[in-house]
């Protein structure tokens, strides 16, 4: 009986391990990890945001990043 209990506990722990690995991979691949960097960049340009977004090499990447982030969040939304 103890063997069966340990086997069932092992199955549960294995499922938890697999699930946590999948979540960890999703977080690593997520575009949201750079969202804080984007917020800081925007905060650094409160008075010249239009020029930053159109002239600065980093600023010109912002629209594409936001489009990609929105697409990723939509794909990862439960039920999609």
N, C-alpha and C positions, 0 to 999 in steps of 0.2 A: 504494500500500500504506500509506503514511504517513497518507493521508486516512482510510482505513478504521480504522486504529488510533486516530487522534484522534477519529473519530466514536464509536467504542466507548467510549473514555475519557469523552467527553462524556455518553454515555448513562448510564454508571455514576455520574458526578458529579451528573447531574440526579436520578437515583434517590435518592442520598444527600441531596441538598438537599430533595427532597419529603418524605422520611422524617423528616429533622430538623425540618422545619416542622411536621409532624403531631405529633411528640413534644412540641415546644415548645408547641403549642396545648393538648395534653392536660395538660401540667404547669400552664399558666396557668389552666385551667378546674378543675383538681383541688382538691378540698376539703382535701386533705392539706397544702396550703400554710399553713393556719391551725392545724395540729396543734401546732406549737411554741407558739403563743399559748395554746392550750388547756392545754398542759402547764404553762406559767408561771402561768396563772390557778389551776390546781389546787394548784400548789406554794405559792401565796400564801395558801391557805386550808386548811392541814393540820388545824387544830383545830376549824374550823367549816364543814367541807365540806358537811355536810347542810344547814345553814342557807344556805350560799352557793348550793347547787343548787336550793333551793326558794324562797328569798326575793329574792336578788339578780337584777336583770334580765339580767345577763350569764350568771349561773349557770343560770337557767331555760332558756337557749338550748342548754346543753351536751347534754342528752339528744337533742334533735332533730338537733343537729350530728353526734353520734356515729351516729345511725341513718342519716343521709344519707351520711356517710363510709363506713359499712359497705356501703351499697347501691352506692355508686360503685366501691368496691374490688372488690365482687363482679362488677359489670358489666365492669370493666377486666381481670379475671382471665383469663389466656389459656385458651382452650377454652370460654368462656362465651358 
